[in-house]
C-alpha cells in the first residue's frame, strides 16, 4: 500500500494518532482503533483518503534551514520543557531587575520628542530583532526536538505588526508544541534585557523606542485570547490546544441561540468567548478613535 511520503505519523494516547502533511503544513488528529492503527500503511482506510494520505506524491525537499540548524541528538520534550520553564522564570526576573535599574533614565528621557527618521530606524531594528532572535528561538526549539521547519514568511502579528515568522510542521505532541511556543517568550525577555543594556550604555533615545516596541509586543504575546506564543504553550500543556477556537465557536452559537449550556466546561468556554469578543470590540473602537484623533490633529495643523 503506497502512502503519501510527505505524511508523518505520530502516536498519541487513547487510540489517537496525529498525521502531519509536510507539503501543506497541516495536521490532523485521527481516532482509530488498535487494529486500524496496525494496518495503517498496509490496508487502505477510506477515512484518510480525503486528506491525501494515500496519494502518490513526490517527497517535498526540506527547507534549507533544517540543514543549517540540526542536532545529532534531539532532547526529550519533558527535559526541554523543564529547561524552557526555568529560562522563562530567569528571563522574567532579569527583565524586572533590568527595568527597575533603568527606570530613572527611562523616565527622564521618555519626555523627549522622537523625530520620524529616528522612529523608522528604531522600527527597523525592532523587526530585525524579531527575525534574528525571536523567530530563531522557535526554530532552535523545534530542531532540538527533531521537528522540521516548513518555511520562513511574512505576516501581520496581532493583525497590525508586520513581521517575519517561521512556519513549523505541526506536531500532535502537546509538550513539544509548548516548548516551541514558549521559546518565543524567552526570546522576548532576552531582547528586552538586551535593548535596556544598550540604552543604558548609549543613552540614545532611539533605543528607548526600540525597547518600547519590543515591550509592547512582549506584553501582547502573553494575551491568552489570541493565538500568541503564551496561549499556545499554556493550552498545549493543559492538553486543550483547540480551546480558543472551540470557545469562540460555542459562544457564537449561544449568542445566536443555536446552543445551550449543558456542562461546566461550556460555561468556561462562554466566559472565554465573551471576553474575546469584548477585547476585539475594544481594540477596534480604540483603533478607530486613534485614527480619527490623528486625522483631526493633522487637519488642525
C-alpha atoms as an extended CHARMM CRD file, in Angstrom:
* protein
*
       301  EXT
         1         1  UNK       CA              0.0000000000        0.0000000000        0.0000000000  PROA      1               0.0000000000
         2         2  UNK       CA              1.5100000000        3.3010000000       -1.1450000000  PROA      2               0.0000000000
         3         3  UNK       CA              1.3550000000        6.1130000000        1.3750000000  PROA      3               0.0000000000
         4         4  UNK       CA              2.0000000000        9.7840000000        0.6760000000  PROA      4               0.0000000000
         5         5  UNK       CA              5.7080000000       10.1830000000        1.6060000000  PROA      5               0.0000000000
         6         6  UNK       CA              5.0510000000       13.7060000000        2.9070000000  PROA      6               0.0000000000
         7         7  UNK       CA              2.9650000000       12.4450000000        5.8460000000  PROA      7               0.0000000000
         8         8  UNK       CA              4.4690000000       11.9980000000        9.3070000000  PROA      8               0.0000000000
         9         9  UNK       CA              2.6790000000        9.6470000000       11.7260000000  PROA      9               0.0000000000
        10        10  UNK       CA              2.7430000000       10.3580000000       15.4790000000  PROA      10              0.0000000000
        11        11  UNK       CA              1.1940000000        8.0470000000       18.0500000000  PROA      11              0.0000000000
        12        12  UNK       CA             -0.9490000000        9.6840000000       20.7390000000  PROA      12              0.0000000000
        13        13  UNK       CA             -2.9150000000        8.3890000000       23.7000000000  PROA      13              0.0000000000
        14        14  UNK       CA             -6.4040000000        6.8040000000       23.5560000000  PROA      14              0.0000000000
        15        15  UNK       CA             -6.0150000000        5.2120000000       20.1020000000  PROA      15              0.0000000000
        16        16  UNK       CA             -5.4240000000        8.6520000000       18.6400000000  PROA      16              0.0000000000
        17        17  UNK       CA             -2.7720000000        9.4380000000       16.0620000000  PROA      17              0.0000000000
        18        18  UNK       CA             -1.5950000000       12.7070000000       14.5810000000  PROA      18              0.0000000000
        19        19  UNK       CA             -0.8730000000       12.9760000000       10.8670000000  PROA      19              0.0000000000
        20        20  UNK       CA              1.1430000000       15.9620000000        9.6670000000  PROA      20              0.0000000000
        21        21  UNK       CA              1.4540000000       16.7680000000        5.9910000000  PROA      21              0.0000000000
        22        22  UNK       CA              4.9150000000       18.1810000000        5.2400000000  PROA      22              0.0000000000
        23        23  UNK       CA              3.7590000000       19.5380000000        1.8810000000  PROA      23              0.0000000000
        24        24  UNK       CA              0.7170000000       21.5210000000        3.0510000000  PROA      24              0.0000000000
        25        25  UNK       CA              1.9620000000       22.0850000000        6.6250000000  PROA      25              0.0000000000
        26        26  UNK       CA             -1.3440000000       20.8560000000        8.0400000000  PROA      26              0.0000000000
        27        27  UNK       CA             -2.0100000000       18.4420000000       10.8760000000  PROA      27              0.0000000000
        28        28  UNK       CA             -4.8800000000       16.0850000000       11.5950000000  PROA      28              0.0000000000
        29        29  UNK       CA             -5.9330000000       14.2500000000       14.7550000000  PROA      29              0.0000000000
        30        30  UNK       CA             -7.3290000000       10.8520000000       13.7570000000  PROA      30              0.0000000000
        31        31  UNK       CA             -9.1700000000        8.4470000000       16.0810000000  PROA      31              0.0000000000
        32        32  UNK       CA             -8.5640000000        4.8100000000       15.1310000000  PROA      32              0.0000000000
        33        33  UNK       CA             -8.8190000000        1.5230000000       16.9420000000  PROA      33              0.0000000000
        34        34  UNK       CA             -5.7540000000       -0.6500000000       17.5620000000  PROA      34              0.0000000000
        35        35  UNK       CA             -6.4800000000       -2.8830000000       14.5850000000  PROA      35              0.0000000000
        36        36  UNK       CA             -6.7100000000        0.0900000000       12.2040000000  PROA      36              0.0000000000
        37        37  UNK       CA             -3.5090000000        1.6400000000       13.5550000000  PROA      37              0.0000000000
        38        38  UNK       CA             -1.6580000000       -1.6300000000       12.9860000000  PROA      38              0.0000000000
        39        39  UNK       CA             -2.6720000000       -1.8070000000        9.3130000000  PROA      39              0.0000000000
        40        40  UNK       CA             -2.4740000000        1.9230000000        8.6310000000  PROA      40              0.0000000000
        41        41  UNK       CA              0.1590000000        1.5680000000        5.9170000000  PROA      41              0.0000000000
        42        42  UNK       CA             -0.9030000000       -1.8870000000        4.7330000000  PROA      42              0.0000000000
        43        43  UNK       CA             -4.6390000000       -1.5810000000        4.1740000000  PROA      43              0.0000000000
        44        44  UNK       CA             -6.4340000000        1.4110000000        2.6880000000  PROA      44              0.0000000000
        45        45  UNK       CA             -8.5650000000        3.2650000000        5.2600000000  PROA      45              0.0000000000
        46        46  UNK       CA            -11.1330000000        5.2940000000        3.3560000000  PROA      46              0.0000000000
        47        47  UNK       CA            -11.4890000000        7.9760000000        6.0480000000  PROA      47              0.0000000000
        48        48  UNK       CA             -7.8770000000        9.0360000000        5.3260000000  PROA      48              0.0000000000
        49        49  UNK       CA             -8.2420000000        9.4040000000        1.5700000000  PROA      49              0.0000000000
        50        50  UNK       CA             -9.8360000000       12.8620000000        1.8910000000  PROA      50              0.0000000000
        51        51  UNK       CA             -6.6630000000       14.3210000000        3.3990000000  PROA      51              0.0000000000
        52        52  UNK       CA             -4.4380000000       12.7520000000        0.7380000000  PROA      52              0.0000000000
        53        53  UNK       CA             -2.8020000000       10.1470000000        2.9540000000  PROA      53              0.0000000000
        54        54  UNK       CA             -2.7420000000        7.5770000000        0.1470000000  PROA      54              0.0000000000
        55        55  UNK       CA             -1.8840000000        9.9740000000       -2.6900000000  PROA      55              0.0000000000
        56        56  UNK       CA              1.1190000000        9.1600000000       -4.8690000000  PROA      56              0.0000000000
        57        57  UNK       CA              3.0350000000       12.3740000000       -4.3110000000  PROA      57              0.0000000000
        58        58  UNK       CA              6.6720000000       13.4100000000       -4.6750000000  PROA      58              0.0000000000
        59        59  UNK       CA              8.6210000000       13.8230000000       -1.4470000000  PROA      59              0.0000000000
        60        60  UNK       CA              8.9930000000       17.5170000000       -0.5990000000  PROA      60              0.0000000000
        61        61  UNK       CA             12.5760000000       18.5320000000       -0.0280000000  PROA      61              0.0000000000
        62        62  UNK       CA             13.0940000000       20.0490000000        3.4650000000  PROA      62              0.0000000000
        63        63  UNK       CA             13.7480000000       23.7710000000        3.8080000000  PROA      63              0.0000000000
        64        64  UNK       CA             17.4370000000       24.7480000000        3.7830000000  PROA      64              0.0000000000
        65        65  UNK       CA             17.2770000000       25.9790000000        7.3850000000  PROA      65              0.0000000000
        66        66  UNK       CA             16.7450000000       22.3860000000        8.5490000000  PROA      66              0.0000000000
        67        67  UNK       CA             20.2300000000       21.5360000000        7.2670000000  PROA      67              0.0000000000
        68        68  UNK       CA             21.7890000000       24.6920000000        8.6780000000  PROA      68              0.0000000000
        69        69  UNK       CA             20.3190000000       24.0910000000       12.1340000000  PROA      69              0.0000000000
        70        70  UNK       CA             20.3970000000       20.4200000000       13.0330000000  PROA      70              0.0000000000
        71        71  UNK       CA             21.3400000000       18.4450000000       16.1390000000  PROA      71              0.0000000000
        72        72  UNK       CA             22.6940000000       14.9020000000       16.2010000000  PROA      72              0.0000000000
        73        73  UNK       CA             20.9740000000       14.0520000000       19.4810000000  PROA      73              0.0000000000
        74        74  UNK       CA             17.4610000000       15.5030000000       19.9630000000  PROA      74              0.0000000000
        75        75  UNK       CA             16.4180000000       16.4720000000       23.5010000000  PROA      75              0.0000000000
        76        76  UNK       CA             13.4480000000       14.7080000000       25.0790000000  PROA      76              0.0000000000
        77        77  UNK       CA             10.4460000000       17.0140000000       25.2520000000  PROA      77              0.0000000000
        78        78  UNK       CA              9.9790000000       16.7040000000       29.0250000000  PROA      78              0.0000000000
        79        79  UNK       CA             13.6080000000       17.6490000000       29.6880000000  PROA      79              0.0000000000
        80        80  UNK       CA             13.3910000000       20.5670000000       27.2660000000  PROA      80              0.0000000000
        81        81  UNK       CA             10.1580000000       21.7270000000       28.9150000000  PROA      81              0.0000000000
        82        82  UNK       CA             11.8960000000       21.9030000000       32.2960000000  PROA      82              0.0000000000
        83        83  UNK       CA             14.7710000000       23.8890000000       30.7710000000  PROA      83              0.0000000000
        84        84  UNK       CA             12.3020000000       26.1540000000       28.9590000000  PROA      84              0.0000000000
        85        85  UNK       CA             10.2700000000       26.9420000000       32.0870000000  PROA      85              0.0000000000
        86        86  UNK       CA             13.4320000000       27.7020000000       34.0590000000  PROA      86              0.0000000000
        87        87  UNK       CA             14.6660000000       30.0290000000       31.3050000000  PROA      87              0.0000000000
        88        88  UNK       CA             11.2730000000       31.7870000000       31.2780000000  PROA      88              0.0000000000
        89        89  UNK       CA             11.4570000000       32.3110000000       35.0330000000  PROA      89              0.0000000000
        90        90  UNK       CA             15.0330000000       33.6260000000       34.8230000000  PROA      90              0.0000000000
        91        91  UNK       CA             14.0910000000       35.8300000000       31.8730000000  PROA      91              0.0000000000
        92        92  UNK       CA             11.1740000000       37.3390000000       33.8020000000  PROA      92              0.0000000000
        93        93  UNK       CA             13.3890000000       38.0450000000       36.8260000000  PROA      93              0.0000000000
        94        94  UNK       CA             16.1070000000       39.5370000000       34.6270000000  PROA      94              0.0000000000
        95        95  UNK       CA             13.5970000000       41.7460000000       32.8270000000  PROA      95              0.0000000000
        96        96  UNK       CA             12.1030000000       43.0690000000       36.0760000000  PROA      96              0.0000000000
        97        97  UNK       CA             15.5440000000       43.8180000000       37.5340000000  PROA      97              0.0000000000
        98        98  UNK       CA             16.7050000000       45.4980000000       34.2900000000  PROA      98              0.0000000000
        99        99  UNK       CA             13.6290000000       47.7340000000       34.0910000000  PROA      99              0.0000000000
       100       100  UNK       CA             13.9540000000       48.6080000000       37.7860000000  PROA      100             0.0000000000
       101       101  UNK       CA             17.5840000000       49.6570000000       37.3570000000  PROA      101             0.0000000000
       102       102  UNK       CA             16.9500000000       51.6050000000       34.1460000000  PROA      102             0.0000000000
       103       103  UNK       CA             13.6860000000       53.2330000000       35.2150000000  PROA      103             0.0000000000
       104       104  UNK       CA             15.1860000000       56.6130000000       36.3250000000  PROA      104             0.0000000000
       105       105  UNK       CA             16.8610000000       57.0450000000       32.9110000000  PROA      105             0.0000000000
       106       106  UNK       CA             13.7760000000       55.8140000000       31.0430000000  PROA      106             0.0000000000
       107       107  UNK       CA             11.5670000000       58.2380000000       32.9650000000  PROA      107             0.0000000000
       108       108  UNK       CA             13.9510000000       61.1200000000       32.3260000000  PROA      108             0.0000000000
       109       109  UNK       CA             14.2420000000       60.5480000000       28.5630000000  PROA      109             0.0000000000
       110       110  UNK       CA             10.6480000000       59.4680000000       27.8760000000  PROA      110             0.0000000000
       111       111  UNK       CA              9.5960000000       63.1180000000       27.5850000000  PROA      111             0.0000000000
       112       112  UNK       CA             11.9150000000       63.6840000000       24.6090000000  PROA      112             0.0000000000
       113       113  UNK       CA             10.2920000000       64.1190000000       21.2050000000  PROA      113             0.0000000000
       114       114  UNK       CA             11.2810000000       61.4950000000       18.6580000000  PROA      114             0.0000000000
       115       115  UNK       CA             11.6090000000       62.5730000000       15.0440000000  PROA      115             0.0000000000
       116       116  UNK       CA             10.2820000000       60.4580000000       12.1660000000  PROA      116             0.0000000000
       117       117  UNK       CA             13.7110000000       59.2980000000       10.9940000000  PROA      117             0.0000000000
       118       118  UNK       CA             14.6480000000       58.0100000000       14.4580000000  PROA      118             0.0000000000
       119       119  UNK       CA             11.3290000000       56.1760000000       14.7330000000  PROA      119             0.0000000000
       120       120  UNK       CA             11.8510000000       54.4890000000       11.3500000000  PROA      120             0.0000000000
       121       121  UNK       CA             15.3520000000       53.3520000000       12.3580000000  PROA      121             0.0000000000
       122       122  UNK       CA             14.0190000000       52.0300000000       15.6640000000  PROA      122             0.0000000000
       123       123  UNK       CA             11.2470000000       50.1400000000       13.8720000000  PROA      123             0.0000000000
       124       124  UNK       CA             13.7550000000       48.5280000000       11.5120000000  PROA      124             0.0000000000
       125       125  UNK       CA             15.9440000000       47.4080000000       14.4330000000  PROA      125             0.0000000000
       126       126  UNK       CA             12.8480000000       46.0330000000       16.1750000000  PROA      126             0.0000000000
       127       127  UNK       CA             11.8660000000       43.9800000000       13.0990000000  PROA      127             0.0000000000
       128       128  UNK       CA             15.4330000000       42.7020000000       12.6650000000  PROA      128             0.0000000000
       129       129  UNK       CA             15.4010000000       41.6040000000       16.3090000000  PROA      129             0.0000000000
       130       130  UNK       CA             12.1730000000       39.6810000000       15.6970000000  PROA      130             0.0000000000
       131       131  UNK       CA             13.6730000000       37.9270000000       12.6760000000  PROA      131             0.0000000000
       132       132  UNK       CA             17.1200000000       37.1300000000       14.0540000000  PROA      132             0.0000000000
       133       133  UNK       CA             16.2610000000       36.4120000000       17.6880000000  PROA      133             0.0000000000
       134       134  UNK       CA             12.5580000000       35.7590000000       18.3200000000  PROA      134             0.0000000000
       135       135  UNK       CA             11.8620000000       33.5370000000       15.3300000000  PROA      135             0.0000000000
       136       136  UNK       CA             15.2270000000       31.7830000000       15.5800000000  PROA      136             0.0000000000
       137       137  UNK       CA             14.3950000000       30.7420000000       19.1440000000  PROA      137             0.0000000000
       138       138  UNK       CA             11.3220000000       28.9690000000       17.7330000000  PROA      138             0.0000000000
       139       139  UNK       CA             13.4940000000       27.2770000000       15.1160000000  PROA      139             0.0000000000
       140       140  UNK       CA             16.1120000000       26.1250000000       17.6210000000  PROA      140             0.0000000000
       141       141  UNK       CA             13.4500000000       24.6960000000       19.9360000000  PROA      141             0.0000000000
       142       142  UNK       CA             11.8500000000       22.8310000000       17.0380000000  PROA      142             0.0000000000
       143       143  UNK       CA             15.1270000000       21.4710000000       15.7200000000  PROA      143             0.0000000000
       144       144  UNK       CA             16.2090000000       20.3880000000       19.2290000000  PROA      144             0.0000000000
       145       145  UNK       CA             13.1470000000       18.1290000000       19.1440000000  PROA      145             0.0000000000
       146       146  UNK       CA             13.8060000000       16.9720000000       15.5590000000  PROA      146             0.0000000000
       147       147  UNK       CA             10.7750000000       18.8420000000       14.1970000000  PROA      147             0.0000000000
       148       148  UNK       CA             11.0350000000       20.1760000000       10.6580000000  PROA      148             0.0000000000
       149       149  UNK       CA             10.7470000000       23.8600000000        9.7490000000  PROA      149             0.0000000000
       150       150  UNK       CA              8.3510000000       24.3340000000        6.8280000000  PROA      150             0.0000000000
       151       151  UNK       CA              9.0980000000       27.8980000000        5.6750000000  PROA      151             0.0000000000
       152       152  UNK       CA             10.0810000000       31.4410000000        6.6060000000  PROA      152             0.0000000000
       153       153  UNK       CA              7.4500000000       34.0240000000        5.6360000000  PROA      153             0.0000000000
       154       154  UNK       CA              5.9230000000       37.3970000000        6.4990000000  PROA      154             0.0000000000
       155       155  UNK       CA              2.6090000000       38.1380000000        8.2150000000  PROA      155             0.0000000000
       156       156  UNK       CA              0.7960000000       40.7020000000       10.3780000000  PROA      156             0.0000000000
       157       157  UNK       CA              1.2540000000       39.7470000000       14.0440000000  PROA      157             0.0000000000
       158       158  UNK       CA             -1.7920000000       40.6520000000       16.1290000000  PROA      158             0.0000000000
       159       159  UNK       CA             -3.2920000000       41.8690000000       12.8350000000  PROA      159             0.0000000000
       160       160  UNK       CA             -1.2200000000       45.0700000000       12.6260000000  PROA      160             0.0000000000
       161       161  UNK       CA              2.5160000000       44.4060000000       13.2790000000  PROA      161             0.0000000000
       162       162  UNK       CA              4.3590000000       43.3170000000       10.0780000000  PROA      162             0.0000000000
       163       163  UNK       CA              6.9230000000       40.6740000000       10.9670000000  PROA      163             0.0000000000
       164       164  UNK       CA              8.8720000000       37.7580000000        9.5590000000  PROA      164             0.0000000000
       165       165  UNK       CA              7.7910000000       34.4500000000       11.0380000000  PROA      165             0.0000000000
       166       166  UNK       CA              8.7570000000       30.7980000000       10.9000000000  PROA      166             0.0000000000
       167       167  UNK       CA              6.2030000000       28.1540000000        9.9490000000  PROA      167             0.0000000000
       168       168  UNK       CA              6.8820000000       24.7850000000       11.5680000000  PROA      168             0.0000000000
       169       169  UNK       CA              5.4440000000       21.3930000000       10.6360000000  PROA      169             0.0000000000
       170       170  UNK       CA              2.6050000000       20.7950000000       13.1530000000  PROA      170             0.0000000000
       171       171  UNK       CA              3.0220000000       18.1750000000       15.8510000000  PROA      171             0.0000000000
       172       172  UNK       CA              0.4750000000       16.2270000000       17.8500000000  PROA      172             0.0000000000
       173       173  UNK       CA              2.7820000000       16.1390000000       20.8740000000  PROA      173             0.0000000000
       174       174  UNK       CA              1.4810000000       18.7850000000       23.3000000000  PROA      174             0.0000000000
       175       175  UNK       CA              4.7790000000       19.1430000000       25.1780000000  PROA      175             0.0000000000
       176       176  UNK       CA              6.8140000000       19.6070000000       22.0040000000  PROA      176             0.0000000000
       177       177  UNK       CA              4.3300000000       22.2360000000       20.8030000000  PROA      177             0.0000000000
       178       178  UNK       CA              4.5410000000       24.0370000000       24.1580000000  PROA      178             0.0000000000
       179       179  UNK       CA              8.3510000000       24.0960000000       24.0410000000  PROA      179             0.0000000000
       180       180  UNK       CA              8.3290000000       25.6750000000       20.5780000000  PROA      180             0.0000000000
       181       181  UNK       CA              5.7710000000       28.2980000000       21.6050000000  PROA      181             0.0000000000
       182       182  UNK       CA              7.4150000000       29.2520000000       24.9270000000  PROA      182             0.0000000000
       183       183  UNK       CA             10.7390000000       29.7580000000       23.1020000000  PROA      183             0.0000000000
       184       184  UNK       CA              9.2270000000       32.9700000000       21.7200000000  PROA      184             0.0000000000
       185       185  UNK       CA              8.5220000000       34.2700000000       25.2350000000  PROA      185             0.0000000000
       186       186  UNK       CA             12.1100000000       33.5070000000       26.2630000000  PROA      186             0.0000000000
       187       187  UNK       CA             13.3520000000       35.4300000000       23.2180000000  PROA      187             0.0000000000
       188       188  UNK       CA             11.1840000000       38.4070000000       24.1790000000  PROA      188             0.0000000000
       189       189  UNK       CA             12.7780000000       38.5690000000       27.6390000000  PROA      189             0.0000000000
       190       190  UNK       CA             16.2400000000       38.3010000000       26.0970000000  PROA      190             0.0000000000
       191       191  UNK       CA             15.5370000000       41.1540000000       23.6550000000  PROA      191             0.0000000000
       192       192  UNK       CA             14.1360000000       43.4420000000       26.3730000000  PROA      192             0.0000000000
       193       193  UNK       CA             17.2070000000       42.9070000000       28.5510000000  PROA      193             0.0000000000
       194       194  UNK       CA             19.4780000000       43.4360000000       25.5210000000  PROA      194             0.0000000000
       195       195  UNK       CA             17.7700000000       46.6940000000       24.4870000000  PROA      195             0.0000000000
       196       196  UNK       CA             17.7830000000       48.0310000000       28.0630000000  PROA      196             0.0000000000
       197       197  UNK       CA             21.5180000000       47.3230000000       28.3140000000  PROA      197             0.0000000000
       198       198  UNK       CA             22.2270000000       49.1180000000       25.0320000000  PROA      198             0.0000000000
       199       199  UNK       CA             20.0030000000       52.0490000000       26.0240000000  PROA      199             0.0000000000
       200       200  UNK       CA             21.7070000000       52.4990000000       29.4090000000  PROA      200             0.0000000000
       201       201  UNK       CA             25.1270000000       52.3340000000       27.7520000000  PROA      201             0.0000000000
       202       202  UNK       CA             24.4460000000       54.7050000000       24.8390000000  PROA      202             0.0000000000
       203       203  UNK       CA             21.7240000000       56.9950000000       26.2890000000  PROA      203             0.0000000000
       204       204  UNK       CA             20.4130000000       57.1080000000       22.7130000000  PROA      204             0.0000000000
       205       205  UNK       CA             16.6230000000       57.7750000000       22.6220000000  PROA      205             0.0000000000
       206       206  UNK       CA             16.3320000000       55.5620000000       19.5360000000  PROA      206             0.0000000000
       207       207  UNK       CA             16.9480000000       52.5090000000       21.7250000000  PROA      207             0.0000000000
       208       208  UNK       CA             14.1830000000       53.6730000000       24.0390000000  PROA      208             0.0000000000
       209       209  UNK       CA             11.8030000000       53.4870000000       21.0810000000  PROA      209             0.0000000000
       210       210  UNK       CA             13.1070000000       50.0170000000       20.2040000000  PROA      210             0.0000000000
       211       211  UNK       CA             12.5940000000       48.9870000000       23.8300000000  PROA      211             0.0000000000
       212       212  UNK       CA              9.0530000000       50.3910000000       23.8150000000  PROA      212             0.0000000000
       213       213  UNK       CA              8.1380000000       48.4820000000       20.6540000000  PROA      213             0.0000000000
       214       214  UNK       CA              9.6400000000       45.2440000000       21.9700000000  PROA      214             0.0000000000
       215       215  UNK       CA              7.9740000000       45.6380000000       25.3820000000  PROA      215             0.0000000000
       216       216  UNK       CA              4.5940000000       46.2470000000       23.7480000000  PROA      216             0.0000000000
       217       217  UNK       CA              4.9050000000       43.1500000000       21.5720000000  PROA      217             0.0000000000
       218       218  UNK       CA              6.1220000000       41.0760000000       24.5200000000  PROA      218             0.0000000000
       219       219  UNK       CA              3.0720000000       42.0360000000       26.5910000000  PROA      219             0.0000000000
       220       220  UNK       CA              0.7530000000       41.2430000000       23.6730000000  PROA      220             0.0000000000
       221       221  UNK       CA              2.4970000000       37.8950000000       23.3630000000  PROA      221             0.0000000000
       222       222  UNK       CA              1.0320000000       36.9380000000       26.7660000000  PROA      222             0.0000000000
       223       223  UNK       CA             -2.5600000000       37.5990000000       25.6930000000  PROA      223             0.0000000000
       224       224  UNK       CA             -4.4740000000       34.3290000000       26.1360000000  PROA      224             0.0000000000
       225       225  UNK       CA             -7.4070000000       35.4870000000       23.9700000000  PROA      225             0.0000000000
       226       226  UNK       CA             -5.3830000000       35.4190000000       20.7390000000  PROA      226             0.0000000000
       227       227  UNK       CA             -3.1040000000       32.6930000000       19.2990000000  PROA      227             0.0000000000
       228       228  UNK       CA              0.0070000000       34.0730000000       20.9950000000  PROA      228             0.0000000000
       229       229  UNK       CA              3.0710000000       32.0910000000       21.9740000000  PROA      229             0.0000000000
       230       230  UNK       CA              1.9870000000       32.0150000000       25.6240000000  PROA      230             0.0000000000
       231       231  UNK       CA             -1.5370000000       30.8900000000       24.7560000000  PROA      231             0.0000000000
       232       232  UNK       CA             -0.2700000000       28.0720000000       22.5350000000  PROA      232             0.0000000000
       233       233  UNK       CA              2.2430000000       26.9420000000       25.1460000000  PROA      233             0.0000000000
       234       234  UNK       CA             -0.1370000000       27.1490000000       28.1050000000  PROA      234             0.0000000000
       235       235  UNK       CA             -3.0990000000       25.4050000000       26.4930000000  PROA      235             0.0000000000
       236       236  UNK       CA             -0.8410000000       22.7600000000       24.9630000000  PROA      236             0.0000000000
       237       237  UNK       CA              0.3680000000       21.8480000000       28.4530000000  PROA      237             0.0000000000
       238       238  UNK       CA             -3.2800000000       21.7800000000       29.5710000000  PROA      238             0.0000000000
       239       239  UNK       CA             -3.9140000000       19.4180000000       26.6140000000  PROA      239             0.0000000000
       240       240  UNK       CA             -6.5050000000       21.7720000000       25.1480000000  PROA      240             0.0000000000
       241       241  UNK       CA             -4.7570000000       23.1900000000       22.0530000000  PROA      241             0.0000000000
       242       242  UNK       CA             -8.0950000000       23.9560000000       20.3290000000  PROA      242             0.0000000000
       243       243  UNK       CA             -9.7460000000       25.5890000000       23.3550000000  PROA      243             0.0000000000
       244       244  UNK       CA             -9.7910000000       29.0800000000       21.8330000000  PROA      244             0.0000000000
       245       245  UNK       CA            -11.3750000000       28.0120000000       18.5420000000  PROA      245             0.0000000000
       246       246  UNK       CA            -13.9370000000       25.8300000000       20.3130000000  PROA      246             0.0000000000
       247       247  UNK       CA            -14.8110000000       28.5630000000       22.8370000000  PROA      247             0.0000000000
       248       248  UNK       CA            -15.2810000000       31.2930000000       20.2350000000  PROA      248             0.0000000000
       249       249  UNK       CA            -17.3640000000       28.9600000000       18.0770000000  PROA      249             0.0000000000
       250       250  UNK       CA            -19.5180000000       27.8570000000       21.0360000000  PROA      250             0.0000000000
       251       251  UNK       CA            -20.0490000000       31.4710000000       22.1800000000  PROA      251             0.0000000000
       252       252  UNK       CA            -21.2290000000       32.3990000000       18.6910000000  PROA      252             0.0000000000
       253       253  UNK       CA            -23.7220000000       29.5170000000       18.7720000000  PROA      253             0.0000000000
       254       254  UNK       CA            -25.0040000000       30.5720000000       22.2120000000  PROA      254             0.0000000000
       255       255  UNK       CA            -25.4000000000       34.2180000000       21.1680000000  PROA      255             0.0000000000
       256       256  UNK       CA            -27.3670000000       33.1180000000       18.0970000000  PROA      256             0.0000000000
       257       257  UNK       CA            -29.4410000000       30.7450000000       20.3140000000  PROA      257             0.0000000000
       258       258  UNK       CA            -28.2170000000       27.6390000000       18.4600000000  PROA      258             0.0000000000
       259       259  UNK       CA            -26.6140000000       26.0600000000       21.5420000000  PROA      259             0.0000000000
       260       260  UNK       CA            -27.2290000000       25.8920000000       25.3090000000  PROA      260             0.0000000000
       261       261  UNK       CA            -25.1040000000       25.4920000000       28.4060000000  PROA      261             0.0000000000
       262       262  UNK       CA            -25.0880000000       21.8170000000       29.3780000000  PROA      262             0.0000000000
       263       263  UNK       CA            -21.7650000000       21.2880000000       31.1450000000  PROA      263             0.0000000000
       264       264  UNK       CA            -19.3880000000       23.2300000000       33.3760000000  PROA      264             0.0000000000
       265       265  UNK       CA            -16.9010000000       23.3290000000       30.5040000000  PROA      265             0.0000000000
       266       266  UNK       CA            -19.4930000000       25.1620000000       28.3880000000  PROA      266             0.0000000000
       267       267  UNK       CA            -19.6710000000       27.9470000000       30.9850000000  PROA      267             0.0000000000
       268       268  UNK       CA            -15.8830000000       28.3340000000       30.9160000000  PROA      268             0.0000000000
       269       269  UNK       CA            -15.9360000000       28.4340000000       27.1100000000  PROA      269             0.0000000000
       270       270  UNK       CA            -18.7220000000       31.0420000000       27.1560000000  PROA      270             0.0000000000
       271       271  UNK       CA            -16.8300000000       33.2990000000       29.5890000000  PROA      271             0.0000000000
       272       272  UNK       CA            -13.6970000000       32.9880000000       27.4700000000  PROA      272             0.0000000000
       273       273  UNK       CA            -15.5980000000       33.6460000000       24.2280000000  PROA      273             0.0000000000
       274       274  UNK       CA            -17.4060000000       36.7190000000       25.5870000000  PROA      274             0.0000000000
       275       275  UNK       CA            -14.0850000000       38.0780000000       26.8790000000  PROA      275             0.0000000000
       276       276  UNK       CA            -12.5270000000       37.5120000000       23.4560000000  PROA      276             0.0000000000
       277       277  UNK       CA            -15.3050000000       39.3910000000       21.6480000000  PROA      277             0.0000000000
       278       278  UNK       CA            -15.1570000000       42.1790000000       24.2490000000  PROA      278             0.0000000000
       279       279  UNK       CA            -11.4080000000       42.6490000000       23.7800000000  PROA      279             0.0000000000
       280       280  UNK       CA            -11.7910000000       42.5270000000       19.9990000000  PROA      280             0.0000000000
       281       281  UNK       CA            -14.5150000000       45.2050000000       20.0110000000  PROA      281             0.0000000000
       282       282  UNK       CA            -12.4780000000       47.3630000000       22.4220000000  PROA      282             0.0000000000
       283       283  UNK       CA             -9.4070000000       47.0910000000       20.1860000000  PROA      283             0.0000000000
       284       284  UNK       CA            -11.3910000000       48.0370000000       17.0550000000  PROA      284             0.0000000000
       285       285  UNK       CA            -13.0510000000       51.0130000000       18.7690000000  PROA      285             0.0000000000
       286       286  UNK       CA             -9.7800000000       52.3140000000       20.2390000000  PROA      286             0.0000000000
       287       287  UNK       CA             -8.0120000000       51.9380000000       16.8910000000  PROA      287             0.0000000000
       288       288  UNK       CA            -10.7890000000       53.8710000000       15.1390000000  PROA      288             0.0000000000
       289       289  UNK       CA            -10.6880000000       56.6420000000       17.7640000000  PROA      289             0.0000000000
       290       290  UNK       CA             -6.9020000000       56.9310000000       17.4560000000  PROA      290             0.0000000000
       291       291  UNK       CA             -7.1580000000       57.2010000000       13.6700000000  PROA      291             0.0000000000
       292       292  UNK       CA             -9.8510000000       59.8650000000       13.9690000000  PROA      292             0.0000000000
       293       293  UNK       CA             -7.7570000000       61.7780000000       16.5270000000  PROA      293             0.0000000000
       294       294  UNK       CA             -4.7080000000       61.5850000000       14.2430000000  PROA      294             0.0000000000
       295       295  UNK       CA             -6.7490000000       62.8930000000       11.2850000000  PROA      295             0.0000000000
       296       296  UNK       CA             -8.1780000000       65.7320000000       13.3740000000  PROA      296             0.0000000000
       297       297  UNK       CA             -4.7450000000       66.7620000000       14.5880000000  PROA      297             0.0000000000
       298       298  UNK       CA             -3.3830000000       66.6330000000       11.0590000000  PROA      298             0.0000000000
       299       299  UNK       CA             -6.2890000000       68.7160000000        9.8140000000  PROA      299             0.0000000000
       300       300  UNK       CA             -5.8530000000       71.3130000000       12.5020000000  PROA      300             0.0000000000
       301       301  UNK       CA             -2.1910000000       71.7600000000       11.6540000000  PROA      301             0.0000000000
